[in-house]
Amino acid sequence: WKMRYHRIKQLRIDSDIKQQDLADFLKLNRSTYSNYENNLRDVPVEVLAGIAEFYHTSVDYLIGRTDEKKPYPSAHD
């Protein structure tokens, strides 16, 4: 079973953000991030968490388990 990551690309495009900018935020090479967007590599959980943080959403939204963009309450609140 291959995870599909179409939402990470769509969020970036909708936000008018370059791959390089997001890769820099995540401390990744742009080519590595591009591979995630194009479903050439699975995205590690820690990277998914970073992308969710960047867009103020949840990992479940990113992987298509929910259509609710609002993030969950922090476990640290």
C-alpha distances in whole Angstrom, upper triangle without the diagonal:
4,7,10,13,15,18,19,20,22,23,25,26,27,29,31,29,29,26,28,30,26,26,29,29,25,27,25,26,25,23,21,21,20,17,16,17,16,12,13,13,11,14,15,16,20,19,18,21,23,22,22,26,27,26,27,24,21,18,17,18,17,13,14,15,18,21,23,24,27,26,26,29,29,30,33,35
4,6,10,12,15,15,17,18,20,21,23,24,26,27,26,25,22,25,26,23,22,26,25,22,24,22,22,22,20,17,17,17,14,12,13,12,8,10,9,8,11,13,14,18,17,15,19,20,19,20,23,24,23,25,22,19,16,15,17,14,11,13,14,18,19,22,22,25,24,25,28,28,29,32,34
4,7,10,11,12,14,16,17,18,20,21,23,24,23,23,20,23,23,20,20,23,23,20,22,20,21,20,19,16,15,15,13,10,11,11,8,10,9,7,9,11,12,15,14,12,15,17,16,16,20,20,19,21,18,16,12,12,13,11,7,9,11,14,16,19,19,21,20,21,25,25,26,28,30
4,6,8,10,11,12,14,15,17,18,20,21,20,20,18,21,22,19,19,22,22,19,22,20,20,19,18,16,14,13,12,9,9,9,6,10,10,9,10,13,14,17,15,12,16,17,15,15,19,19,18,20,17,15,13,12,12,9,7,8,11,14,15,17,17,20,20,21,25,25,27,29,31
4,5,6,7,9,11,12,13,15,16,18,17,17,14,17,18,15,15,19,18,16,19,17,18,16,16,14,11,11,10,7,6,8,6,10,10,9,8,12,13,15,12,10,13,14,11,12,16,16,14,17,14,13,11,11,10,7,6,8,11,13,14,16,15,18,17,20,23,23,25,27,29
4,6,6,6,9,10,11,12,14,16,15,16,14,18,18,15,16,20,19,18,21,19,19,17,17,16,13,12,12,9,7,8,8,12,13,12,12,15,16,18,15,13,16,16,13,14,17,16,14,17,15,15,13,13,11,8,8,9,13,14,13,15,14,18,18,21,24,25,27,29,30
4,5,5,6,8,10,10,12,14,14,15,14,17,17,14,16,19,18,17,20,19,20,17,18,17,13,13,14,11,8,11,11,15,15,14,12,15,15,17,14,11,14,14,11,11,14,13,11,13,11,11,10,11,8,6,7,8,11,11,10,12,11,14,15,17,21,22,24,26,27
4,6,5,6,9,10,11,12,11,12,10,14,13,10,12,15,14,13,16,15,16,14,15,14,10,10,12,9,6,10,10,13,13,12,10,13,13,14,11,9,12,11,8,9,12,11,9,12,11,11,10,12,9,6,8,10,13,14,13,14,12,15,15,18,21,21,23,25,26
4,6,5,6,9,10,11,10,10,9,13,13,11,12,16,15,15,17,16,16,13,14,13,10,9,11,9,5,8,10,13,14,14,13,16,17,17,14,12,15,14,11,12,15,13,12,15,14,15,14,15,13,10,12,13,16,17,16,17,15,18,18,21,24,25,27,29,30
4,5,5,6,8,10,10,12,12,15,15,13,15,18,17,17,20,19,19,16,17,17,14,13,14,13,9,11,13,16,17,17,16,19,19,20,17,14,17,16,12,13,16,14,11,14,13,15,14,15,12,10,12,12,16,15,13,15,13,16,17,20,24,24,27,29,30
4,6,5,6,9,9,11,11,14,13,11,14,16,15,15,19,18,19,16,18,17,14,14,16,13,11,14,15,18,18,18,15,18,18,18,15,13,14,14,10,10,12,10,8,11,10,12,13,14,11,9,12,13,16,15,13,13,11,13,14,18,21,21,24,26,26
4,6,5,6,5,7,8,11,10,8,11,13,13,13,16,15,16,13,15,15,11,11,14,12,10,13,15,17,18,18,15,18,18,18,15,13,15,13,10,12,13,10,9,12,13,15,15,17,14,12,14,16,19,18,17,17,14,16,17,20,23,23,26,27,28
4,5,5,6,8,9,12,12,11,14,16,16,17,19,18,18,15,17,17,14,13,16,14,11,13,16,19,19,20,18,21,22,22,18,17,19,17,14,15,17,14,12,16,16,18,18,19,16,14,17,17,21,20,18,19,16,19,20,23,26,26,29,31,31
4,5,8,11,12,15,14,13,16,18,17,19,21,21,21,18,20,20,17,16,19,17,14,16,19,21,22,22,20,23,23,23,20,18,19,18,14,15,16,14,11,14,14,17,18,19,15,14,17,17,20,19,16,16,14,16,18,22,24,25,28,29,30
4,5,9,11,14,11,11,15,16,15,16,19,19,20,17,20,20,16,16,19,18,15,18,20,22,23,22,20,22,22,21,18,17,18,16,13,14,14,11,9,12,13,16,17,19,16,15,18,18,21,20,18,17,14,16,17,21,23,23,27,27,28
4,7,10,12,10,11,14,15,15,17,19,19,19,16,18,19,16,15,19,18,15,17,20,22,23,23,21,24,24,23,20,19,20,18,15,16,17,13,12,16,17,20,20,22,19,17,20,21,24,23,21,21,18,20,21,24,26,27,30,31,31
4,7,8,7,7,10,11,11,13,15,15,15,13,15,16,13,13,16,16,13,16,19,20,21,21,19,21,22,20,17,17,18,15,12,15,15,11,11,15,16,19,19,21,19,16,19,21,24,23,21,21,18,20,20,24,25,25,28,29,29
4,5,5,7,9,10,11,13,14,13,13,9,12,14,11,10,14,14,12,15,18,19,19,20,18,20,22,20,17,17,19,16,14,16,17,13,14,17,19,21,20,23,21,18,20,22,25,25,24,24,21,23,23,26,28,28,30,31,32
4,5,5,6,9,10,11,12,10,9,6,9,10,7,7,11,11,9,12,14,15,15,17,15,17,19,18,14,15,17,14,12,15,16,13,14,17,18,20,19,21,19,16,18,21,24,24,23,24,21,23,22,25,28,27,29,30,31
4,6,5,6,9,10,10,9,8,5,9,10,8,9,13,13,12,15,17,17,17,19,16,18,20,18,15,16,18,15,13,17,17,14,15,19,20,22,21,24,22,19,21,24,27,27,26,27,23,25,24,27,29,28,30,30,32
4,5,5,6,9,10,10,10,8,12,13,10,12,15,15,14,17,19,20,19,20,17,19,20,18,14,16,17,13,12,15,14,11,13,16,18,20,20,23,21,18,21,23,26,26,25,25,21,23,22,25,26,25,28,28,29
4,5,5,6,8,8,10,8,11,11,8,10,13,12,11,15,16,17,17,17,14,15,16,14,11,12,13,10,8,11,11,8,10,14,15,16,16,19,18,15,17,20,22,23,22,22,18,20,19,22,23,22,25,25,26
4,5,5,6,5,6,5,9,8,6,9,11,11,11,14,16,16,15,15,13,14,15,13,10,12,14,10,10,13,13,11,13,16,18,18,17,21,20,16,18,21,24,25,24,24,21,23,21,24,25,24,26,26,28
4,5,5,6,7,8,11,11,10,12,15,14,15,18,19,19,18,19,16,16,17,15,12,14,15,11,12,15,14,12,14,17,19,20,19,23,22,19,21,24,27,27,27,26,23,24,22,25,26,24,26,26,28
4,6,8,10,11,14,13,11,14,16,15,15,19,20,20,19,18,15,15,16,13,10,12,12,8,9,12,10,8,11,14,16,17,17,20,20,17,20,23,24,25,25,24,20,21,19,21,22,20,23,22,24
4,6,9,10,12,11,9,12,14,12,14,17,17,18,16,15,12,12,12,9,7,10,10,6,8,11,10,9,12,14,15,16,15,19,18,15,18,21,23,23,24,23,20,21,19,21,22,20,21,22,24
4,7,9,12,10,10,13,15,14,16,18,19,19,17,17,14,13,14,12,9,13,13,10,11,15,14,13,16,18,19,20,18,22,22,19,21,24,26,27,27,27,24,24,22,24,25,23,24,24,26
4,6,8,7,7,10,11,11,13,15,16,15,13,14,12,12,14,12,9,12,14,11,12,15,15,14,17,19,20,20,18,22,22,18,20,23,25,27,27,27,24,25,23,25,27,25,26,26,29
4,5,5,6,9,10,11,13,15,16,15,13,15,13,14,17,15,12,15,17,15,14,18,19,17,19,22,23,23,21,24,24,20,22,25,27,29,29,29,26,28,26,28,30,28,30,30,32
4,5,5,6,9,10,11,12,14,13,13,15,14,15,18,17,13,15,18,15,14,18,18,16,18,21,22,22,21,24,23,19,20,23,26,27,27,28,25,27,26,28,30,29,31,31,33
4,5,5,6,9,10,10,12,11,11,13,13,15,18,18,14,16,19,17,16,20,21,19,20,24,24,24,22,24,23,20,20,23,26,28,28,29,26,29,27,30,32,31,32,33,35
4,5,5,7,9,10,11,9,8,10,10,11,15,14,11,13,16,14,14,17,19,17,19,22,22,21,19,21,21,17,18,21,24,26,26,27,25,27,25,27,29,28,29,30,33
4,5,5,6,9,10,10,9,10,9,11,14,13,9,11,14,12,11,14,16,14,15,18,18,18,16,19,18,14,16,19,21,23,23,24,21,23,22,24,27,26,27,28,30
4,5,5,6,9,8,9,11,11,14,16,16,13,14,17,15,13,17,18,16,17,21,20,20,18,20,19,16,16,19,22,23,23,25,22,25,24,27,29,28,30,31,33
4,6,5,6,5,6,8,9,12,15,16,13,13,17,16,14,18,20,18,19,22,21,21,18,20,19,16,16,18,21,23,24,25,23,26,25,27,30,29,30,32,34
4,5,5,6,5,6,6,9,12,13,10,10,14,13,11,14,17,16,16,19,18,17,14,16,16,12,12,15,18,20,20,22,20,22,21,23,26,26,27,29,31
4,6,8,8,9,9,12,14,15,12,11,15,14,11,14,17,15,15,18,17,17,15,16,15,11,12,14,17,19,19,20,18,21,21,23,26,26,28,30,31
4,5,8,10,11,14,17,18,15,15,18,18,15,18,20,19,19,22,20,20,17,19,17,14,14,16,19,21,21,23,21,24,24,26,30,29,31,33,35
4,5,7,9,12,15,17,14,13,17,17,15,17,20,20,19,22,20,19,16,17,17,13,12,14,17,19,20,22,21,24,23,25,29,28,30,32,34
4,7,9,13,16,17,15,15,19,19,17,20,22,22,22,25,23,22,19,20,20,16,15,18,20,23,24,26,24,27,26,28,31,31,32,34,36
4,6,9,12,14,12,12,16,16,15,18,20,20,21,23,21,20,17,18,19,15,14,17,19,22,23,25,24,26,25,26,29,28,29,31,33
4,6,9,12,10,10,13,14,14,15,18,19,19,21,19,17,14,15,16,13,11,14,16,19,21,22,21,23,22,23,26,25,26,28,30
4,6,8,6,6,10,11,10,12,15,15,16,18,16,14,11,13,14,11,10,14,15,18,19,20,19,21,19,20,23,22,23,24,27
4,5,5,6,9,10,11,12,14,15,17,18,17,15,11,14,15,13,12,16,17,19,21,22,20,21,19,20,22,20,21,22,25
4,5,5,6,9,10,10,12,14,15,16,14,12,9,11,13,11,11,15,15,17,19,19,18,19,16,16,18,17,17,19,22
4,5,5,6,9,10,10,12,14,15,14,12,10,13,15,13,14,17,17,19,21,21,19,19,16,16,18,16,16,17,20
4,5,5,6,9,10,10,12,14,13,12,10,13,14,11,12,16,17,19,20,20,18,18,16,17,19,17,18,20,22
4,5,5,6,9,10,11,12,10,9,6,10,10,8,9,12,13,15,16,16,14,15,13,14,17,16,17,19,21
4,5,5,6,9,10,10,9,8,6,10,11,9,11,14,15,15,17,16,14,14,11,12,14,12,14,15,17
4,5,5,6,9,10,10,10,9,13,13,11,13,16,17,18,19,18,15,15,13,14,16,14,16,16,18
4,5,5,6,8,8,9,8,12,11,8,11,14,16,16,16,16,13,14,12,14,16,15,18,19,20
4,5,5,6,5,5,6,9,8,7,10,12,13,13,14,12,10,10,8,10,13,12,15,16,17
4,6,5,6,8,9,12,12,11,14,16,17,16,17,15,12,11,9,11,12,11,14,14,15
4,6,8,10,11,14,13,12,15,17,19,18,17,16,12,13,11,14,15,14,17,18,19
4,6,9,10,13,11,10,13,15,16,15,14,13,9,10,9,13,15,15,18,19,19
4,7,10,12,10,11,14,15,16,14,14,12,8,7,6,9,11,11,15,16,16
4,7,8,7,8,11,12,12,11,10,8,5,5,4,8,10,11,14,16,16
4,5,5,7,9,10,10,9,10,8,7,7,5,6,10,11,13,15,16
4,5,5,6,9,9,9,11,11,10,11,8,9,13,13,14,17,18
4,5,5,6,5,6,8,9,9,10,9,10,13,14,16,19,20
4,6,5,6,5,6,6,6,8,8,10,14,15,18,20,21
4,6,8,8,9,10,9,11,11,13,16,17,19,21,22
4,6,8,10,12,11,14,13,15,18,19,20,23,24
4,5,7,9,10,13,13,15,19,20,22,25,25
4,7,9,11,13,13,13,17,19,20,23,24
4,5,8,10,11,12,15,18,19,22,23
4,6,9,11,13,16,19,21,24,24
4,6,8,10,13,16,18,21,20
4,6,9,12,15,18,20,19
4,7,9,12,15,17,16
4,7,8,12,14,13
4,6,9,11,11
4,6,8,7
4,5,6
4,6
4
